[in-house]
Structures are given as structure tokens and as C-alpha cells.
């Protein structure tokens, strides 16, 4: 996916948010299901999916805020 990052961050990266939220939700379901079964590997996979999905959504929020702050600063500098 290096070609997608060549132009820097844009709000169109939010297209990935549905998949990321689904991944985090699947991780939560795996945690809930496998926490009582003793399946350590699948429980670890659930926590991993939840953690990575949540981290990426938080990163999307942070990069979006930075994107719009930079746009606003550039707009104010031009005015």
C-alpha cells in the first residue's frame, strides 16, 4: 500500500474505517467467546484484532484532526 501513502494523508482514508471497526468488533466477539474456553491462541488473536483495529481508528481521528488544522493554518496564512 505504499502507493496510497505517496500523496500524504487525506480524508479519503476514512474509507478504511468500516473494515477497521469490523475487525475491532470481531476481536471483541472473540474475546467474549474464547475467554472462558481456554483457547489461549484464539483469545490472543481476539485481543490483537481489537487492539490493532482500535489503534488504527484512533490514528485516523488524529491524522484527520491534524489534516484540518494544517488546512486551517494555511488558509489563515493566505488570508
C-alpha positions as CSV (number, residue, x, y, z in Angstrom):
1,X,0.0,0.0,0.0
2,X,2.9,2.4,-0.4
3,X,1.2,4.0,-3.4
4,X,-1.7,5.1,-1.2
5,X,0.6,7.0,1.1
6,X,2.6,8.8,-1.5
7,X,0.3,11.8,-1.5
8,X,0.1,12.0,2.3
9,X,-2.9,11.7,4.4
10,X,-6.3,12.8,3.0
11,X,-9.8,12.3,4.5
12,X,-10.4,9.6,1.9
13,X,-8.5,7.2,4.2
14,X,-11.8,7.0,6.2
15,X,-12.9,4.5,3.6
16,X,-10.9,2.0,5.6
17,X,-12.8,2.8,8.8
18,X,-15.6,0.3,8.2
19,X,-13.2,-2.6,7.8
20,X,-11.2,-1.5,10.9
21,X,-14.3,-1.2,13.0
22,X,-15.4,-4.6,11.8
23,X,-12.0,-6.0,12.7
24,X,-12.2,-4.5,16.2
25,X,-15.8,-5.8,16.7
26,X,-14.8,-9.3,15.6
27,X,-11.9,-9.1,18.1
28,X,-14.4,-8.2,20.9
29,X,-16.6,-11.1,20.0
30,X,-13.6,-13.5,20.0
31,X,-12.6,-12.1,23.4
32,X,-16.1,-12.6,24.8
33,X,-16.4,-16.1,23.4
34,X,-12.9,-17.6,24.0
35,X,-12.3,-16.0,27.4
36,X,-14.0,-19.0,29.1
37,X,-12.9,-21.8,26.8
38,X,-9.2,-21.9,27.5
39,X,-8.3,-21.3,23.8
40,X,-5.3,-19.0,24.5
41,X,-4.3,-18.7,20.9
42,X,-7.7,-17.5,19.7
43,X,-8.0,-15.2,22.7
44,X,-4.7,-13.6,21.8
45,X,-5.9,-13.2,18.2
46,X,-9.1,-11.5,19.5
47,X,-7.1,-9.1,21.6
48,X,-4.8,-8.4,18.7
49,X,-7.6,-7.7,16.3
50,X,-9.3,-5.4,18.8
51,X,-6.1,-3.6,19.6
52,X,-4.9,-3.1,16.0
53,X,-8.4,-2.0,14.9
54,X,-8.9,0.4,17.7
55,X,-5.4,1.9,17.3
56,X,-5.9,2.4,13.6
57,X,-9.2,4.2,14.1
58,X,-7.7,6.4,16.8
59,X,-4.8,7.1,14.3
60,X,-7.4,8.0,11.6
61,X,-9.0,10.5,14.0
62,X,-5.7,12.0,15.0
63,X,-4.5,12.4,11.4
64,X,-7.8,13.8,10.3
65,X,-7.6,16.5,13.0
66,X,-4.0,17.3,12.0
67,X,-5.0,17.5,8.4
68,X,-7.8,20.0,9.1
69,X,-5.6,22.0,11.5
70,X,-2.9,22.3,8.8
71,X,-5.6,23.3,6.2
72,X,-6.9,26.0,8.6
73,X,-3.5,27.3,9.4
74,X,-2.7,27.5,5.6
75,X,-6.0,29.2,5.0
76,X,-5.3,31.8,7.7
77,X,-1.8,32.4,6.5
78,X,-3.1,33.1,2.9
79,X,-5.8,35.5,4.1
